[in-house]
Amino acid sequence: MHTRRIAKVSRETFDVSKALSTAITTQMPEKFDHTKADTPASTLQMQEQYDGRTAASNAQVTAEAGNTSDFKATIASIYGNDGADAFEKIWVTNHVNAQSDYVKAVKNNDATARAAVEKRIAGFTTEFATYLDSATAGNLPQAAGQQALTTHEDQVQNVLDQYAAGNYDASYTTNREGFKVMFGVGQALGNAIVTQFNDKFKEPTTPAPAPEMTTMWMQVNSNMLKINDKTTNMDTTPVLWKNTMYIPLRFLSEGIGATVKWDKRAHEVTVMAGDDTLVFWVNNKVMEVNGMKKNVGSTVFVNKDGCTQVPLRFITELLNWDVKWAQKDGSITLTKSM
């Protein structure tokens, strides 16, 4: 919630000021020397106040008050009403109001008034930096905050000084540099708040999807084969022979998405399952797994239906399937996370 409000304030500050300045320059182009909304004559309320453009200045004051209200609401959502009230007092008195008084001093060429305002603004950078240090529990240190704020205030004053001297290009450049600086200040403050209240700003984690489970079901002397919710009929059956359960290799392999090849001349069956290649030989207890010989433990044979039968326990454990054998009804259930 807090990150959205901070982002909202930043967007509104930019959008409101640009929309307002665009409307004013469009409505009264002759008063702005037919410049655009992003030229020096319309970027700062201080310049409008200096030139005596009352309507434009008042409109910017209203927009600035709205921004202050948004800032205050954002701070209240993080630090409560007391923190927001403390912020508003510092922000308005020796920041917003002081900048307005600075314009008057420059316009009147009043060195004494100017010095007094500069002192107020310097006090603001110290007071506000101290406030931020305390509010963020030291995550935005007072020294760093004051340095950034001082840079910002110096740039604001330079923009007006250059403008008042008729150096519009320099005023424009300084204003743009100040705009960049404030992005850095905002980022530093945002990082400090996120660090302080890390639990509130953690991105929601999306749980990893549960692995897909494949279940195969067969039954001794039954042609039925179930793979998950699909039922088919095999052209042969699992059998119990010499106390060893045998299952038809082709149907098991195809059920798990493996490829089966039969070499009749060599009496050889090749099963390619993922990265594994298994080779069986009929009437042989030895097989090959990825080129390495292994003892099957029981003879692989071809039944009367012409299907290769392999020992259930060996082949399923070799392919990392979980096997459950129900002796009561002769059912075989194989499961694996795919």
Buried (B, 14 or more C-beta within 10 A) or exposed (E): EBEEBBEEBBEBBEEBBBEBBBEBBEEEEEBBEEBEBBBBBBBBBBBBBBBEBEEBBEBBBEBBEEBBEBBBEBBBBBBEEEBBEBBBEBBBBBBBBBBBBBBBBBBEEEEEBBEBBBEBBBBBBBBBBBBBBBBBEEBBBBEBBBEBBBBBBBBBBBBBBBBBEEBBEBBBBBBBEBEEBBEEBBEBBBEBBBBBBEEEBEEEEEEEEEEEEBBBBBBBEBBEBBBEEEEEEBEBBBBBEEEBBBBBBBBBBBBBEBEBEBEEEEBBBBBBBEEEBBBBBBEEBEBBEEEEEBEBEBBBBBBEEEBBBBBBBBBBEBBEBEBEBEEEEBBBBBBBEE
